[in-house]
Amino acid sequence: MKKLNLGFRSATKNTMHHLQLNYVKTELEAEPLKKYMAQIAALGIFSDKNGEMVFATPASASYIDTEEKVVFAEK
């Protein structure tokens, strides 16, 4: 399964935070992703316990491809 990993920098501490999404379009290019991430950041709804905005600035986007390899399975 492919996942989309979106990396954001926090507003004040400059720490990285990630939002990982399943079941995504895998052909998205950099510019549309930056636009969508900016829209997520503009919502201002993701904050930590101190009220700092954790998804403040889009920093990275990558697709992660995970493949399950069964070693054994009982019948």
BELKAKA-V671262 format. One record per pair of residues at least 24 apart in sequence whose C-alpha atoms are under 10 Angstrom apart, sorted by the first residue. I is the first residue (numbers start at 1). GAP is how many residues later the second one is. D is the distance in Angstrom with one decimal. If there is no record, write none. Layout:
BEGIN
i:I gap:GAP d:D
i:I gap:GAP d:D
END
This chain:
BEGIN
i:1 gap:63 d:8.2
i:1 gap:64 d:5.9
i:1 gap:65 d:5.4
i:1 gap:66 d:6.5
i:1 gap:67 d:8.6
i:2 gap:24 d:7.6
i:2 gap:61 d:6.5
i:2 gap:62 d:5.5
i:2 gap:63 d:4.4
i:2 gap:64 d:6.2
i:2 gap:65 d:8.7
i:3 gap:59 d:8.3
i:3 gap:60 d:5.6
i:3 gap:61 d:5.0
i:3 gap:62 d:6.4
i:3 gap:63 d:7.9
i:4 gap:57 d:7.1
i:4 gap:58 d:5.8
i:4 gap:59 d:4.6
i:4 gap:60 d:6.2
i:4 gap:61 d:8.9
i:5 gap:55 d:8.1
i:5 gap:56 d:5.6
i:5 gap:57 d:5.2
i:5 gap:58 d:6.1
i:5 gap:59 d:7.0
i:6 gap:27 d:8.9
i:6 gap:28 d:9.7
i:6 gap:31 d:7.7
i:6 gap:49 d:9.6
i:6 gap:52 d:7.8
i:6 gap:53 d:7.8
i:6 gap:54 d:5.9
i:6 gap:55 d:4.6
i:6 gap:56 d:6.7
i:6 gap:57 d:8.8
i:7 gap:30 d:9.0
i:7 gap:48 d:8.1
i:7 gap:50 d:8.6
i:7 gap:51 d:6.3
i:7 gap:52 d:5.3
i:7 gap:53 d:4.7
i:7 gap:54 d:6.0
i:7 gap:55 d:8.5
i:8 gap:29 d:8.4
i:8 gap:30 d:9.7
i:8 gap:32 d:10.0
i:8 gap:33 d:8.3
i:8 gap:46 d:7.2
i:8 gap:47 d:5.0
i:8 gap:48 d:6.4
i:8 gap:49 d:5.3
i:8 gap:50 d:4.6
i:8 gap:51 d:5.0
i:8 gap:52 d:6.9
i:8 gap:53 d:9.0
i:9 gap:32 d:9.8
i:9 gap:44 d:8.9
i:9 gap:45 d:6.6
i:9 gap:46 d:6.0
i:9 gap:47 d:5.9
i:9 gap:48 d:5.1
i:9 gap:49 d:6.5
i:9 gap:50 d:6.2
i:9 gap:51 d:9.2
i:10 gap:31 d:9.8
i:10 gap:36 d:9.8
i:10 gap:37 d:8.8
i:10 gap:38 d:9.6
i:10 gap:42 d:7.2
i:10 gap:43 d:5.8
i:10 gap:44 d:4.1
i:10 gap:45 d:5.6
i:10 gap:46 d:5.1
i:10 gap:47 d:6.7
i:10 gap:48 d:9.3
i:10 gap:49 d:9.9
i:11 gap:36 d:9.5
i:11 gap:41 d:6.5
i:11 gap:42 d:5.4
i:11 gap:43 d:6.3
i:11 gap:44 d:7.5
i:11 gap:45 d:5.1
i:11 gap:46 d:7.2
i:12 gap:40 d:7.2
i:12 gap:41 d:8.0
i:12 gap:42 d:8.8
i:12 gap:44 d:8.9
i:13 gap:39 d:8.5
i:13 gap:40 d:9.6
i:13 gap:41 d:8.9
i:14 gap:40 d:8.9
i:14 gap:42 d:9.3
i:14 gap:43 d:9.1
i:15 gap:39 d:8.0
i:15 gap:40 d:9.7
i:16 gap:38 d:7.9
i:16 gap:39 d:8.5
i:16 gap:40 d:9.9
i:16 gap:41 d:9.5
i:16 gap:42 d:9.7
i:16 gap:43 d:8.2
i:16 gap:44 d:9.6
i:17 gap:37 d:6.5
i:17 gap:38 d:6.8
i:17 gap:39 d:9.6
i:17 gap:40 d:10.0
i:17 gap:41 d:9.8
i:17 gap:42 d:9.4
i:18 gap:36 d:9.1
i:18 gap:37 d:8.2
i:18 gap:40 d:10.0
i:18 gap:41 d:9.7
i:18 gap:42 d:9.1
i:18 gap:43 d:9.3
i:19 gap:36 d:8.7
i:19 gap:42 d:9.6
i:20 gap:41 d:9.7
i:20 gap:42 d:9.6
i:20 gap:43 d:9.4
i:20 gap:44 d:9.3
i:21 gap:42 d:9.6
i:21 gap:43 d:9.9
i:22 gap:42 d:9.7
i:24 gap:39 d:9.3
i:25 gap:38 d:9.9
i:26 gap:36 d:9.9
i:26 gap:37 d:7.4
i:26 gap:38 d:9.9
i:27 gap:36 d:9.8
i:28 gap:35 d:9.9
i:29 gap:32 d:9.8
i:30 gap:30 d:9.3
i:30 gap:31 d:7.9
i:30 gap:32 d:9.6
i:33 gap:25 d:9.3
i:33 gap:27 d:9.3
i:33 gap:28 d:7.5
i:33 gap:29 d:9.9
i:34 gap:24 d:6.8
i:34 gap:25 d:8.7
i:34 gap:26 d:8.5
i:34 gap:27 d:8.3
i:37 gap:24 d:9.0
END
